[in-house]
Amino acid sequence: RRAQQPSRLAGIVMSGGKGYQERKGSWKRGAENQGGRDLTRNAQKRFRKDVHKQKRRPDTYPLIKGLLAWWEKLRLNKTSEAEKLELVGMILTKSKGRIAELAGLHSASRVIQSCLKHGNKEQRKQVIAELKPKVLELAQNQYGHFLVKKVLSYDKGELNHMLNSVRGHVVALLRHPCGSSVVDDLYHASNSRQKEQLASEFYGPEVALLANLATDELKLSSLLERASSAQRAAILTHIFTKLTPILDKGLVDAHLVHFVIRELLNFAAPGAIQEAAQSLAGPHLLHLVHTREGSEAAANVVFASDAKGRKKIVKALKGHVLKCASEDHGHVVLLCLLGVVDDTVLVDKVLVKELVPGLKELCLNKFGKRVLLRLLAPSKAKYIPENVREILDPDEKVARASNLRLPTLDDSDDDDLDLEEDAGADGTGLSVCKKPLETKCRELLFGSSKLAAELAACCTGAAVEMLCSPHGSEVLAELLLVCENGFSGKEIPEGKAGAFLDALVAAVEDEESGKKVLDNFYGSRAVRNLVVASGSEGKSVFA
């Protein structure tokens, strides 16, 4: 019976239907304007794509297609400035009244951005005037948020209007991938007073009872001083509640989020600190280490995490160790990890192993040298600035959080989170790690990566450059003492230690290099410090 009845597909083929024509590539252009030539495969794809777009947006597609033709000429480098201004004027005239609508579309958003870039002052004002009522909506749009950021970069005078537009919606925007980027730009462009107002949206309605939002100081520390115990608990609970979905989504790139996390970890109770540390221990921590507030928060996360959480943080740093060690704020987090992680085998395999190829750059870097000096001379505080030493010394509440073995906040049956510090708890005698710092440094210097020996070999080949560097000379002085005296019973192989000492002597004795070193401001002082250190603390081999 099937053989007797022609199939539906056969009917289409016999009749030359649309499906058959598409498969055979027999699309014909209009005979009246294209001569009836066959379309190529790519042309067929473009034609079908245009038809789909026209059906999807019948009102805007013809307009966008015309604007794109002008935009292709506008963005060319060979187009003169006069022609660009004329093209911008034509685009704005054609799209007048619909700029905010076009800003949220893929191709059209690029056209409007080019108008801001190449237009004059009056043309930019025209674009901004149409975008201002839609700032909040565009900030959450995949393409529109780029335009909002462009407006802020081209006209700083619109900052106040944008802050007013997002007021009351800051936390919601930070939960949105595009909105978080916009809030971050607003935060960087704001003054200290405006930053406090942005952060105050995390503190809850109790802020209005404690301060005048327009005139009073809105720092969390001052608000908590004036608050009662109930209000203090309510504020900290509100911060934790608003911050949790942001952490769950991993949207921790914004500077404002770094600030709020630091404030929470500074003032919350041990239970809340432990809960936040569990959320951040891992890849999310990498987004915090590039700002001052973020590095302080990341250090507290390292201190408050248990052994399992610290291992996750160490593994997350894989591939980023050398960059982190050379950064102003990133090296602080690395110092914390070297000081508190007891699993030195893991630290050696992941962190120290990545430091070895870049030893020379670290020695000559202002921040990288601190990582090496922390390992070579852990008992000497002079190499670590006071503000960094304060970060490396964990707060008592953070120490209690790392030793806390109670159920987490999610396991509590209470409706209210107990974020208030327990004033009766005694945190004395608590430590965030078990191994002494000197033991860890010895195991890392003489572990499988052979950091001490590799450092001696590196300094041997660049002795003159190290002596003339204000940072490298300090590393040479401590490495010299390790070569002469050893480190906690461990010694650098005699061949590499001897070659290092010979290289230092040769750098000073050689006529050409010696003149370069001794005439250099840092080099002459470095030689003096090496002789003094060798004579007073070492075995006087170099002296």
Phi, psi and omega per residue, in radians:
R1 nan -0.671 3.109
R2 -1.116 -0.661 -3.116
A3 -1.164 -0.556 -3.114
Q4 -1.325 -0.507 -3.079
Q5 -1.705 2.154 3.120
P6 -1.155 2.406 -3.126
S7 -1.227 2.848 3.132
R8 -1.142 -0.677 3.138
L9 -1.120 -0.686 3.130
A10 -1.111 -0.633 3.111
G11 -1.105 -0.685 3.131
I12 -1.149 -0.743 -3.136
V13 -1.116 -0.750 -3.096
M14 -1.148 -0.591 -3.101
S15 -1.520 -0.021 -3.124
G16 1.174 0.676 -3.091
G17 -1.135 3.089 -3.056
K18 -1.085 -0.768 -3.123
G19 -1.036 -0.740 -3.136
Y20 -1.136 -0.749 -3.106
Q21 -1.124 -0.660 3.122
E22 -1.126 -0.734 -3.112
R23 -1.186 -0.617 -3.113
K24 -1.494 -0.102 3.116
G25 1.226 0.586 -3.072
S26 -1.734 0.510 3.076
W27 -1.159 2.380 -3.141
K28 -2.006 2.360 3.022
R29 -1.328 2.881 -3.128
G30 -1.022 2.175 -3.065
A31 -1.083 -0.521 -3.048
E32 -1.303 -0.440 -3.091
N33 -2.164 -0.189 -3.104
Q34 -2.137 -0.021 3.089
G35 1.314 0.152 3.088
G36 1.258 0.379 3.123
R37 -1.309 2.667 3.122
D38 -1.284 2.487 3.061
L39 -1.404 2.545 3.028
T40 -1.314 2.988 -3.125
R41 -1.083 -0.778 3.139
N42 -1.133 -0.648 3.110
A43 -1.145 -0.653 3.086
Q44 -1.090 -0.721 3.127
K45 -1.098 -0.773 3.129
R46 -1.119 -0.668 3.135
F47 -1.115 -0.808 3.131
R48 -1.125 -0.632 3.125
K49 -1.144 -0.725 3.106
D50 -1.120 -0.706 3.127
V51 -1.115 -0.727 3.127
H52 -1.099 -0.781 3.141
K53 -1.125 -0.673 -3.131
Q54 -1.169 -0.638 3.094
K55 -1.233 -0.610 -3.084
R56 -1.264 -0.742 -3.135
R57 -2.288 1.342 -3.084
P58 -1.164 -0.430 -3.103
D59 -1.437 -0.640 -3.014
T60 -1.775 -0.384 -3.031
Y61 -1.087 -0.799 3.106
P62 -1.048 -0.662 3.122
L63 -1.144 -0.801 -3.127
I64 -1.095 -0.688 -3.125
K65 -1.099 -0.669 3.089
G66 -1.215 -0.699 3.140
L67 -1.154 -0.628 -3.133
L68 -1.144 -0.568 3.103
A69 -1.109 -0.728 3.079
W70 -1.227 -0.639 -3.107
W71 -1.141 -0.636 3.122
E72 -1.043 -0.593 3.086
K73 -1.417 -0.588 -3.101
L74 -1.121 -0.646 -3.032
R75 -1.490 -0.046 3.119
L76 -1.280 2.454 3.123
N77 -1.206 -0.514 -3.095
K78 -1.334 -0.205 3.094
T79 -1.243 2.267 -3.098
S80 -1.236 2.853 -3.123
E81 -1.124 -0.676 3.125
A82 -1.113 -0.736 3.118
E83 -1.146 -0.655 3.125
K84 -1.112 -0.745 3.106
L85 -1.098 -0.676 3.123
E86 -1.154 -0.721 3.127
L87 -1.149 -0.709 3.089
V88 -1.065 -0.735 3.101
G89 -1.076 -0.705 3.118
M90 -1.146 -0.729 3.137
I91 -1.113 -0.775 -3.105
L92 -1.204 -0.597 3.091
T93 -1.162 -0.738 -3.107
K94 -1.201 -0.596 -3.049
S95 -1.807 0.261 -3.101
K96 -1.024 2.266 -3.128
G97 1.530 -0.142 -3.096
R98 -2.212 0.240 -3.078
I99 -1.121 -0.754 -3.137
A100 -1.106 -0.621 3.108
E101 -1.200 -0.736 -3.128
L102 -1.231 -0.465 -3.093
A103 -1.110 -0.401 -3.127
G104 -1.600 0.078 -3.134
L105 -1.854 2.651 -2.971
H106 -0.990 -1.179 -3.066
S107 -1.238 -0.683 -3.093
A108 -1.139 -0.565 3.116
S109 -1.071 -0.671 3.106
R110 -1.142 -0.637 3.118
V111 -1.097 -0.798 -3.127
I112 -1.163 -0.642 3.088
Q113 -1.097 -0.667 3.108
S114 -1.190 -0.552 3.078
C115 -1.143 -0.692 3.070
L116 -1.152 -0.634 -3.084
K117 -1.279 -0.755 -3.017
H118 -1.785 -0.138 -3.104
G119 -1.390 2.877 3.078
N120 -1.493 -3.051 -3.053
K121 -1.086 -0.745 -3.119
E122 -1.169 -0.688 -3.139
Q123 -1.183 -0.638 3.080
R124 -1.145 -0.693 3.109
K125 -1.066 -0.668 3.136
Q126 -1.120 -0.737 3.123
V127 -1.138 -0.832 -3.082
I128 -1.117 -0.643 -3.131
A129 -1.074 -0.622 3.137
E130 -1.402 -0.433 -3.114
L131 -1.476 -0.464 -3.018
K132 -0.955 -0.763 -3.138
P133 -1.180 -0.260 -3.045
K134 -1.983 0.372 -3.059
V135 -1.053 -0.844 -3.091
L136 -1.103 -0.716 3.137
E137 -1.186 -0.755 -3.118
L138 -1.223 -0.512 -3.138
A139 -1.094 -0.396 -3.138
Q140 -1.825 0.200 -3.128
N141 -1.705 2.481 -3.073
Q142 -1.024 -0.632 -3.126
Y143 -1.862 -0.537 -3.091
G144 -1.187 -0.497 -3.086
H145 -1.158 -0.456 3.063
F146 -1.128 -0.650 -3.134
L147 -1.209 -0.675 3.096
V148 -1.074 -0.720 3.112
K149 -1.171 -0.611 3.090
K150 -1.152 -0.703 3.117
V151 -1.042 -0.745 -3.137
L152 -1.153 -0.628 -3.121
S153 -1.303 -0.521 -3.111
Y154 -1.578 -0.395 -3.105
D155 -2.483 1.673 3.141
K156 -1.174 -0.328 -3.140
G157 -1.168 -0.281 3.137
E158 -1.517 0.047 -3.079
L159 -1.054 -0.820 -3.105
N160 -1.066 -0.725 3.134
H161 -1.138 -0.700 3.132
M162 -1.161 -0.694 3.103
L163 -1.105 -0.678 3.088
N164 -1.165 -0.581 -3.117
S165 -1.215 -0.607 -3.094
V166 -1.658 -0.042 -3.118
R167 -1.065 2.291 -3.094
G168 1.547 -0.134 -3.105
H169 -2.170 0.199 -3.048
V170 -1.091 -0.809 -3.108
V171 -1.120 -0.714 3.120
A172 -1.125 -0.679 3.116
L173 -1.160 -0.649 3.133
L174 -1.187 -0.331 3.052
R175 -1.470 -0.089 -3.111
H176 -1.872 2.324 -3.093
P177 -0.995 -0.727 -3.138
C178 -1.367 -0.748 3.140
G179 -1.092 -0.592 3.116
S180 -1.073 -0.671 3.122
S181 -1.162 -0.682 3.123
V182 -1.162 -0.783 3.128
V183 -1.083 -0.635 3.123
D184 -1.101 -0.735 3.095
D185 -1.153 -0.699 3.097
L186 -1.101 -0.690 -3.125
Y187 -1.128 -0.739 -3.129
H188 -1.206 -0.530 -3.131
A189 -1.466 -0.194 -3.051
S190 -1.487 2.774 3.010
N191 -1.498 3.120 -3.057
S192 -1.068 -0.670 3.140
R193 -1.130 -0.765 3.140
Q194 -1.192 -0.588 3.084
K195 -1.130 -0.691 3.095
E196 -1.089 -0.690 3.134
Q197 -1.162 -0.664 3.099
L198 -1.131 -0.755 -3.125
A199 -1.208 -0.490 -3.074
S200 -1.152 -0.286 3.122
E201 -1.212 -0.268 3.052
F202 -1.432 -0.278 -2.949
Y203 -1.504 -0.191 3.077
G204 1.566 3.118 -3.072
P205 -1.205 -0.289 -3.122
E206 -1.111 -0.368 -3.123
V207 -1.080 -0.649 -3.128
A208 -1.131 -0.438 3.120
L209 -1.450 -0.360 -3.056
L210 -1.760 -0.371 -3.061
A211 -2.708 2.738 3.018
N212 -1.452 2.044 -3.044
L213 -1.100 -0.392 -3.094
A214 -1.525 -0.532 -2.995
T215 -2.146 -0.615 -3.008
D216 -1.370 2.801 3.066
E217 -1.212 2.376 -3.050
L218 -2.001 0.379 3.068
K219 -1.161 2.486 -3.086
L220 -1.102 -0.639 -3.127
S221 -1.089 -0.768 -3.135
S222 -1.223 -0.599 3.123
L223 -1.171 -0.723 -3.132
L224 -1.209 -0.491 3.088
E225 -1.161 -0.644 -3.119
R226 -1.490 -0.205 -3.037
A227 -1.494 2.647 2.993
S228 -1.341 3.029 -3.117
S229 -1.099 -0.648 3.130
A230 -1.200 -0.751 3.118
Q231 -1.148 -0.677 3.113
R232 -1.060 -0.792 3.115
A233 -1.107 -0.677 -3.133
A234 -1.152 -0.705 -3.134
I235 -1.139 -0.833 -3.123
L236 -1.145 -0.627 3.081
T237 -1.126 -0.712 -3.130
H238 -1.142 -0.720 3.110
I239 -1.063 -0.834 -3.113
F240 -1.084 -0.720 -3.121
T241 -1.150 -0.736 -3.132
K242 -1.265 -0.533 -3.078
L243 -1.411 -0.487 -3.046
T244 -1.015 -0.868 3.129
P245 -1.121 -0.505 3.094
I246 -1.174 -0.745 3.114
L247 -1.180 -0.673 -3.139
D248 -1.095 -0.628 3.127
K249 -1.428 -0.196 -3.136
G250 1.334 0.347 -3.124
L251 -1.575 1.210 -3.038
V252 -1.977 0.418 3.134
D253 -1.425 -0.495 -3.044
A254 -1.177 2.427 -3.139
H255 -1.086 -0.630 3.128
L256 -1.085 -0.670 3.107
V257 -1.133 -0.697 3.083
H258 -1.026 -0.766 -3.126
F259 -1.098 -0.795 -3.095
V260 -1.184 -0.669 3.098
I261 -1.086 -0.751 3.124
R262 -1.085 -0.754 3.141
E263 -1.094 -0.723 3.137
L264 -1.100 -0.787 -3.118
L265 -1.202 -0.433 3.128
N266 -1.363 -0.545 -2.981
F267 -2.028 -0.230 -3.089
A268 -1.348 2.919 3.106
A269 -1.390 2.855 -3.093
P270 -0.954 -0.651 -3.133
G271 -1.091 -0.755 3.131
A272 -1.230 -0.619 3.102
I273 -1.093 -0.753 3.127
Q274 -1.123 -0.703 3.134
E275 -1.109 -0.763 3.120
A276 -1.155 -0.670 3.132
A277 -1.111 -0.662 3.106
Q278 -1.122 -0.595 3.139
S279 -1.272 -0.560 -3.027
L280 -1.693 -0.307 -3.109
A281 -1.163 1.942 -3.112
G282 2.414 -2.676 -3.070
P283 -1.036 -0.507 -3.128
H284 -1.061 -0.484 -3.078
L285 -1.150 -0.459 -3.139
L286 -1.079 -0.475 -3.119
H287 -1.367 -0.199 -3.083
L288 -1.640 -0.374 -2.887
V289 -1.370 -0.021 -3.034
H290 -1.699 -0.034 3.108
T291 -2.180 2.829 -3.114
R292 -1.123 -0.865 3.133
E293 -1.118 -0.678 -3.126
G294 -1.167 -0.679 3.130
S295 -1.186 -0.635 3.077
E296 -1.140 -0.721 3.095
A297 -1.150 -0.715 3.139
A298 -1.115 -0.656 3.096
A299 -1.090 -0.745 3.105
N300 -1.142 -0.598 3.086
V301 -1.126 -0.740 3.106
V302 -1.069 -0.784 -3.115
F303 -1.165 -0.673 -3.050
A304 -1.429 -0.233 -3.108
S305 -1.372 2.700 3.027
D306 -1.462 -3.091 -3.080
A307 -1.052 -0.668 -3.134
K308 -1.158 -0.738 3.120
G309 -1.136 -0.668 3.131
R310 -1.168 -0.611 3.081
K311 -1.134 -0.669 3.090
K312 -1.103 -0.675 3.135
I313 -1.167 -0.759 3.140
V314 -1.065 -0.781 -3.137
K315 -1.169 -0.565 3.128
A316 -1.187 -0.459 -3.135
L317 -1.371 -0.130 -3.094
K318 -1.013 2.221 -3.103
G319 1.615 -0.165 -3.107
H320 -2.174 0.157 -2.991
V321 -1.170 -0.834 -3.072
L322 -1.119 -0.722 3.097
K323 -1.140 -0.720 -3.141
C324 -1.131 -0.694 -3.115
A325 -1.190 -0.389 -3.096
S326 -1.681 0.008 -3.083
E327 -1.631 2.674 -3.138
D328 -0.998 -0.816 -3.086
H329 -1.786 -0.478 -3.095
G330 -1.150 -0.579 -3.098
H331 -1.164 -0.403 3.126
V332 -1.136 -0.736 3.122
V333 -1.144 -0.670 3.113
L334 -1.131 -0.686 3.076
L335 -1.079 -0.682 3.106
C336 -1.084 -0.778 -3.121
L337 -1.133 -0.731 3.126
L338 -1.117 -0.465 -3.077
G339 -1.568 -0.428 -2.992
V340 -2.045 -0.325 -3.119
V341 -1.367 2.074 -3.094
D342 -1.385 -0.386 -3.136
D343 -1.398 1.419 -3.082
T344 -1.214 -0.391 3.086
V345 -1.135 -0.784 3.103
L346 -1.147 -0.774 3.138
V347 -1.070 -0.691 3.137
D348 -1.141 -0.746 -3.097
K349 -1.229 -0.578 -3.030
V350 -1.754 -0.949 -3.025
L351 -1.451 -0.979 -3.060
V352 -1.133 -0.659 -3.137
K353 -1.027 -0.611 3.125
E354 -1.391 -0.330 3.113
L355 -1.328 -0.517 -3.016
V356 -1.032 -0.811 -3.127
P357 -1.120 -0.374 -3.102
G358 -1.969 0.537 -3.072
L359 -1.089 -0.702 -3.118
K360 -1.114 -0.788 3.122
E361 -1.098 -0.650 3.126
L362 -1.170 -0.716 3.141
C363 -1.086 -0.599 -3.091
L364 -1.614 -0.012 -3.108
N365 -1.710 2.447 -3.094
K366 -1.049 -0.628 -3.083
F367 -1.711 -0.571 3.134
G368 -1.133 -0.582 3.138
K369 -1.095 -0.517 -3.117
R370 -1.141 -0.596 3.118
V371 -1.144 -0.773 -3.136
L372 -1.211 -0.715 -3.132
L373 -1.188 -0.515 3.079
R374 -1.104 -0.597 3.133
L375 -1.427 -0.665 -3.094
L376 -1.320 -0.615 -3.086
A377 -2.418 1.259 -3.068
P378 -1.157 -0.388 -3.092
S379 -1.552 -0.139 -3.095
K380 -1.676 1.991 -3.090
A381 -1.469 -0.174 -3.030
K382 -1.191 -0.369 -3.114
Y383 -1.477 -0.231 -3.116
I384 -1.928 2.140 3.127
P385 -1.034 2.751 -3.064
E386 -1.094 -0.699 -3.119
N387 -1.147 -0.562 3.089
V388 -1.296 -0.658 3.108
R389 -1.087 -0.607 3.099
E390 -1.132 -0.653 3.114
I391 -1.207 -0.653 -3.105
L392 -1.280 -0.208 3.092
D393 -1.740 1.768 -3.009
P394 -1.171 2.589 3.084
D395 -1.198 2.740 -3.109
E396 -1.054 -0.678 3.137
K397 -1.170 -0.638 3.109
V398 -1.162 -0.694 3.089
A399 -1.096 -0.682 3.100
R400 -1.156 -0.627 -3.141
A401 -1.135 -0.651 -3.139
S402 -1.239 -0.432 3.131
N403 -1.728 0.051 -3.085
L404 -1.272 2.249 3.126
R405 -2.145 0.459 3.130
L406 -1.557 2.891 3.062
P407 -1.032 2.575 3.130
T408 -1.286 3.024 -3.080
L409 -1.123 -0.539 -3.139
D410 -1.195 -0.417 -3.127
D411 -1.515 -0.080 -3.081
S412 -1.321 2.499 3.103
D413 -1.564 -0.134 -3.116
D414 -1.335 2.619 3.100
D415 -1.330 -0.584 -3.114
D416 -1.669 2.325 3.116
L417 -1.318 2.322 -3.135
D418 -1.484 1.446 -3.112
L419 -1.745 0.015 -3.136
E420 -1.468 2.446 -3.121
E421 -1.171 2.402 3.093
D422 -1.414 1.805 -3.025
A423 -1.161 -0.390 -3.098
G424 -1.532 -0.140 -3.105
A425 -1.323 2.453 -3.118
D426 -1.820 2.014 -3.113
G427 -1.710 0.139 -3.111
T428 -1.196 2.536 3.082
G429 1.416 0.022 -3.139
L430 -1.473 2.512 3.120
S431 -2.300 2.585 -3.121
V432 -1.543 -0.072 3.099
C433 -2.656 3.008 -3.068
K434 -1.890 -0.745 -3.101
K435 -1.305 2.479 3.011
P436 -1.135 2.636 -3.093
L437 -1.083 -0.695 -3.108
E438 -1.121 -0.647 3.105
T439 -1.121 -0.749 3.114
K440 -1.089 -0.765 -3.117
C441 -1.107 -0.682 3.119
R442 -1.120 -0.760 -3.121
E443 -1.181 -0.541 3.125
L444 -1.390 -0.632 3.135
L445 -1.203 -0.622 -3.054
F446 -2.025 0.483 3.123
G447 -1.439 -2.786 -3.073
S448 -1.159 -0.452 3.120
S449 -1.391 -0.257 3.116
K450 0.937 0.906 -3.061
L451 -1.051 -0.768 -3.100
A452 -1.092 -0.797 3.136
A453 -1.141 -0.723 3.129
E454 -1.166 -0.628 3.100
L455 -1.157 -0.698 3.094
A456 -1.098 -0.722 3.124
A457 -1.153 -0.667 3.132
C458 -1.136 -0.783 -3.121
C459 -1.241 -0.457 3.087
T460 -1.116 -0.730 -3.111
G461 -1.384 -0.251 -3.118
A462 -2.292 0.713 -3.041
A463 -1.102 -0.774 -3.101
V464 -1.126 -0.790 -3.138
E465 -1.120 -0.674 3.124
M466 -1.170 -0.716 -3.125
L467 -1.121 -0.593 -3.106
C468 -1.519 0.069 3.140
S469 -1.818 2.358 3.106
P470 -1.133 -0.423 -3.128
H471 -1.644 -0.767 -3.130
G472 -1.133 -0.564 -3.129
S473 -1.126 -0.578 3.109
E474 -1.192 -0.682 3.089
V475 -1.132 -0.699 3.124
L476 -1.058 -0.714 -3.105
A477 -1.096 -0.767 -3.132
E478 -1.301 -0.617 3.097
L479 -1.158 -0.613 3.090
L480 -1.036 -0.766 3.132
L481 -1.145 -0.645 3.096
V482 -1.170 -0.680 3.122
C483 -1.162 -0.631 -3.111
E484 -1.407 -0.742 -3.002
N485 -1.858 -0.264 -2.990
G486 1.397 -3.077 -3.106
F487 -2.421 1.858 3.112
S488 0.912 0.778 3.100
G489 1.556 -0.157 3.106
K490 -1.778 2.543 -3.125
E491 -2.290 2.583 3.035
I492 -1.237 2.473 3.112
P493 -0.844 2.409 -2.997
E494 -1.011 -0.678 -3.123
G495 -1.066 -0.819 -3.115
K496 -1.280 -0.625 3.094
A497 -1.159 -0.747 3.120
G498 -1.135 -0.703 3.113
A499 -1.111 -0.638 3.116
F500 -1.130 -0.810 3.137
L501 -1.129 -0.702 3.111
D502 -1.114 -0.656 3.132
A503 -1.147 -0.669 3.101
L504 -1.131 -0.780 3.133
V505 -1.119 -0.751 -3.135
A506 -1.123 -0.622 3.140
A507 -1.106 -0.507 3.139
V508 -1.602 -0.635 -3.070
E509 -1.331 -0.604 -3.117
D510 -1.048 2.413 -3.033
E511 -1.104 -0.809 -3.077
E512 -1.287 -0.935 -3.115
S513 -1.201 -0.622 3.125
G514 -1.087 -0.709 3.094
K515 -1.125 -0.699 3.122
K516 -1.098 -0.728 -3.101
V517 -1.240 -0.831 -3.038
L518 -1.277 -0.432 3.089
D519 -1.451 -0.238 -3.133
N520 -1.426 2.464 -3.096
F521 -1.035 -0.816 -3.115
Y522 -1.403 -0.576 -3.095
G523 -1.126 -0.766 -3.129
S524 -1.111 -0.698 3.121
R525 -1.251 -0.564 3.111
A526 -1.137 -0.740 3.111
V527 -1.083 -0.747 3.109
R528 -1.065 -0.819 -3.131
N529 -1.104 -0.633 3.117
L530 -1.138 -0.741 3.140
V531 -1.150 -0.751 3.139
V532 -1.127 -0.776 -3.131
A533 -1.118 -0.756 3.140
S534 -1.131 -0.636 -3.109
G535 -1.368 -0.543 -3.045
S536 -1.695 -0.697 -3.070
E537 -1.872 -0.438 -3.085
G538 -1.758 -2.863 -3.128
K539 -1.638 0.254 3.066
S540 1.083 0.446 3.111
V541 -1.151 -0.880 3.133
F542 -1.214 -0.745 -3.125
A543 -1.070 nan nan
